[in-house]
Amino acid sequence: MPRLRLAMTFLLVAAFAAAGCSLGGDDKPPTATQPASVAAAGEDRLNLRGVCPATIVIQTDWFPETEYGVYYHMLGPNPTVDVARKRVSGSLIAEGQDTGVKLEVRSGGPATDFKLVSEQMYTDRSITLGQVNTDEAIRFSKTQPTLAVVAPMEISPFMIMWDPRTYPQFNIIADIGQTSAKVLYFKGDTYMEYLIGSGIIRRGQVDDSYDGSSTKFVAAKGHLAQAGFATSEPYIYANDLKEWGRPLNYALVNDTGYPMYPQALSIRPPDKQKLAPCLKKLVPIIQHAQIDFLNNPDRTNAFVIKTVKDYNTFWTYSAGLADYAITKMRQDFVNNGADHTLGNFDTARVQRMIDIVTPILIGQRQPPRPGLQPGDLFTNEFMDPNIGVAP
């Protein structure tokens, strides 16, 4: 079914204002700009026992899916699946080695009563790291601050899509704003206020009644545009939705000048000193695991699909969608940014987000932390700058 995740997540906001493991495949080395000296530095860099919590808990914002495959990729053989609580756990494996600690990956959305990850991290202190978008981190910087330590995806897949038969003149989101086409989106999406304020989309065009269902788009026979995720809806509508069954075009919100980091793994700032020795080893493991997952996704994707089936909810996931998502991630969303490192943060880019989001939040009477700076929202100190996707 089309992603109901953001509908539920943002409605709640509006209302409440690595590598080579048993799941990862065939143990082929990742294609990465990692020098031989790093690989030969010894196994201690992969030993987390006594340095990290005995169980590292990662809180995601939705059910298992390919976009979060890096975390499931690090699970060792025969992980435990807790169907009732929507959690999986097992040994944390890095480059084929047991790190000596456990990894638990928790689902969000319905599994956490639709709490945003920022809120869940302060509700449940057992969470080590959680997925937090940059604009969410800014929004809650005053009341529930988070500090991002690694961004497995460089570019956000948020997009607006349209029917190319109906609107052959559309190439970018600004083209939509030159017409009277309605734009369906999730109520509470901060980026839509940016698009309106920048004159890219007109306020009279937008319709915030999108609930994740395909009903309105299909009923309109494509005579509107609709928000979503470039890693899912285009495939679902073309292949899984019999009522539509043909290709859609889309443009990324990122390309309009809204450069947020999507679902960056984040900690509670007061935990930084305690977790620093762990993060120094763990963050490079996650960087490496993301690269290996991109190269060897099959077993991990199969595990994701099976786990979703075991959870037995309204959320479904197919092999075709998993293959589509991994292809899109390789092509568009997982890269090294402006340098040679996967997962790090750019200060100017985060400052740009602060500049965009702050006046929006002030207008919504939910101001962020006074004097907020990029360094309040992220740190690159735990990165291995030599780990990156090969050009």
N, C-alpha and C positions, 0 to 999 in steps of 0.2 A: 504494500500500500504506500502511497506517497507519504513523505515524512511529516508526521504530525508533531515531531519534536519541537520545532521552534514555535509552532502555534501555542503549544501548552507552556513552553518555557517563557516566552515573552508575555503571554497573557498573565502569567504569574508575576512577572516583573511589574507589569502595569498595575496589577491588583495590589501588590505589596511593595510597590515602588522601591654485544647484544646479539645477537645474531646466532645462526646455526644451531638452534635447539631442536628438540624432537618435533615441535610443531612447525619449525621454520623451513624444513625441507631437507635438501641433500648436502648440507654442510659445505657448499661451495663458498670460497672467500668472497666478501663483498667487493663490488667495484667501487673503490673509494680512493681518495687521494690521501692514503695513510702510509707513511714511510715504513720501511722494513724495521727500522730501529724501534718503532712503537710496538710492532707485533712481536719483537724479540725481547721486549723489556721484562719479561717474566710473568708468571701467573699471579703474583701478588696483586697486580692491578685489578684482577677479576675476583679477588677474595673479599667479600663484604661482611663476613662473619666478625662480630665484635665491633664493627665500624658503623653498620647500618642497623636499624631496627630489625628484630628477628623476623618480622613480617612487614614488608613494604606494601602499603595499601595505596592503590591508585583509584581515585574516584573519577569515573567518566560521566558525561552528561546525557548518555542515552544507552540503549541496548548495544550489544556487540555488532560491529560492522567493520568493513575493510579499512575505513579511515582511521580506526583505532587498532589496527592489526599489529602494530609494533609492540603493544603491551601483551597481547596474547602470544606473540611470537617469542617472547622471553620466557614463557612457561615451559617447564620441563615435562618429562613423560607422564602420562596419565594424570593430568590435573583433576582436582576435585571440582565438581559443578554443583553448586548450591542452588537448586531450582527455586526454592521458596524465597530466598533473599536475593536472587539474581546476582550471584558472585561466583567467580572461579578462582582457584588458588592452586599453587604448586611450587616446586623449586624454581628459583630464579636462575636461568641458564644464560651464560654469556659466552659466545664463541665456543660452544660445546662444553664449557666447564660449569659445574655446579658452583655457584657463588657462595654457598653456605647459608643463604637466607631464603625465606619464602616470599613469593609475590602473590598478592591478592588484587584482582581487578574487579571493581564493583560497577554495576550498571547504575545509570541515573534515570531521569525522567520519572515514569511511573514507580520505579523501584525506590525512589526517595521522595515520593509524594510531590514530585515536580519541583522540588527545591532547586534553585540554582546551585551550582557547585560551590560558589563562594559561601553561600549560606550553609550548605551541608558540611563544609570544612570546619565551620565554627560550631555547628550542632554536634558533630562527631569528631572528637579530637584524635581518634585512632587513625584517621586519614593522614597519610604522609604527603601525598601530592594529588592535586586535582586539576582538571581541565578548565581553564578560564580564558575567555576571549579578552583581547585588550580593552574593548569598550566596556565589558563587564567589570574588569579590574578598575577602570577609572570610575565607573558608576558607584562602586562600593568601597572606594579607597578610604573613605572616612569612617565607615561603620564596620566593614568586614574586609580589611585590606589583604591582598595577596601579592606574592612576589614570584614572577615567572623565572624559571631556571633553564628551560629548554623548550623549543618550539619545533616539534616533529614535522609540522607542515609550515612552509614558508609563506604560502599564499592562501587566503581564504576562498573556499568554493562557493560562498554566497553569490547568487546570480539572479538576474531577471530573464525569463525565457518568453518566447513568442512563436507563433506559427509562421514560418517563412512564406507559406502560400498566401496568407492574409496580409502579411506585412513584409513584402520583399524588400522594402526600402530600409528596414531596420538593420543596422550593423553594430551600433553601440547604444548604451542606455540613453544617451542624449538624444538620439533619433526618436525615441519614444516620446520624449517631451515636446517634440515638434508636431505632435498629432493630438487627437482627442482620445486616444486609446486609454482605457482604464488600466490601472496597475493594481492587481490584487497582492496584498502582502500581509504579514503577521502583525497584528496590533502590538505596538511597543518596540518594533525594530528601530534602533537608534540610527542606523544608516539611512533609513528613509527620510528622517528629519534633515539629515545632511544633504540628501539629494534634492529635497524641496528647497532648503535654505540656499543651496548653490545655484538654483535655477535650472537644474538638470531635468527635474520632473516638476510639474505644477501641482499644487495642493488639490486643485479641483479634479485631478486625474486619479488620485489614489483612493483605494478602497481597502480598509484595514480589516475586512471580514474574512480573510482567508484563514481557514481552519485546518489546512493540510489535505483537504479533500479535493479530488479532481472534478467535482460536480459542476462548479461554476464555469470552469474553463471549457469543459466538454459541452455544457449547455450553450455557451456563447459561441460555439463552433470556432474557437480560436480568436474571436474578435475582442481580445484583451491580452494583456501581458501579466505574468505571474512570477512572484518571487520563489526561491527554492535553493537547491544545492546542485552545483554542476556535476557532482559525483553520483547523483541518484536520479532526480526527476526526469532528465532527458532520456535516460535509459528506460525508466519505468513507463513513461508515456508512450514511447515508441515500441516497446517490446512486451510489456506486461499488462498494459491497459487496453483491453479490447475495444473499449468505447472510443479510443483515439487511434492508436496504432500507426502513427507516422512520425517522422523526425521533427524535432523542434530546434530552433536556434536560441542562443543565449549570449549574454555578455556579463562579465564579472563586475560586482560592485567594487572590487579592488581597483579596477581599471578606471574608475571615476575619481580616484584620489582619496580613497578611504582604506588606508593600508594596515588594517588591524592584523595582528597575529592570531590565528584561530586556535582555540583550545590548547593554549600553551600550558605545559605542566608547571604548576605553581605550588608554593608552600605558604604557610602563614609566616609573615615576617619575624615574629618573635621566636620561631623555631630555627631560624637560620644558623645561629651559632652552634646549636646542638647538632644540627644535621650537616654542617659543612664538611666534616671528614667523609661522611657517607656520600654526599653529593659530588664530591671531587672524583669519586670512583664511579658512581652510578650514572651521572649525566653522560660521560663518554660511552658507557655501555648502551644507553638509550640511543645515542647518536648512531653508534655502530649497528644496533639492532634494526633501526629504521632502514638503513641502507640494505642490510641483508634481507629484510622482509620484502623490500621492493624487488630484489633479485630472485627471491625464493618464496613466493607468496602462497603456493598451492596448498600445502598442508595447513598452514595457519588459516587461510580462508575456509578450508573445509571444516576446521574446528569452529570457526565463527558461525558458519551456516548451521552446523549440528547443534551448537549451543543455543542459538536462536530458536531452533526447532524444539530443543529440550525445554526451554523456558515457556513455550506454549502460550504465547500472548497474541495480541493482535499484530504485533510486529513480525514481519516475515523477511527472509533474506534468501536470494537465489544465487546460484553459481554464476549466472549471466551478469547479475548486478555486481557481484564481487569482482569479476573479471573487468567489467567496465570501470569500476571505481579504481582498481589498481592501475589501469592504463591511464586514466585521467590524473591520478596522483603522480605517476612518472612524468607525464607530459607537462603538467601545468602547476602542480601544487607543492611538490617536494623538491626543493633545490637549495642552492647555497646562498641565495640572495646576491648581494653585491660583492661578496668575498669568496673564500674557498672553504667555508665552514658551514656544515649543516646544523641548524637548530639554534644559532645565536641570534641576538637582537641588535637592531640598529637604533641608536639613540635618536637620530633625527626623525626616523619613522614613528617612534613612540611619541615624540614631542608633537608631531603632526596630529596624531590621534588625540592627544590631550587638548590641542588647540581646537580641534573639531568638536569634540564631545563635551567639553566643559560648558560652553554657552548653551548647548542643547539641554544639559542637565540643570543648569541654573534656571532656564526657562520652564523646566518641569518641576521646579522647586525641590530638586534633589541634588544640590551642589556636591561636587567631589571634595576631597580633602583640600583645604586652603594651601596654596603654594605648591601644589603637586608637581613633582619633577619626574622625568623618565626613570631615574635611578630608584625612585620609590616603587616602580612597577616591575622592574626586571633586574637581573644580574647576569653577566657573562663570565663570572669568575670561575665557574665550574666546567666551562667548555674545554674540550680538546680541539684547538684550532686546526689540527691536522686531519680531522675526520670530516670528510665532505663527499658529496656525490661527484663522481668523475665527470669531466666535461664531455 
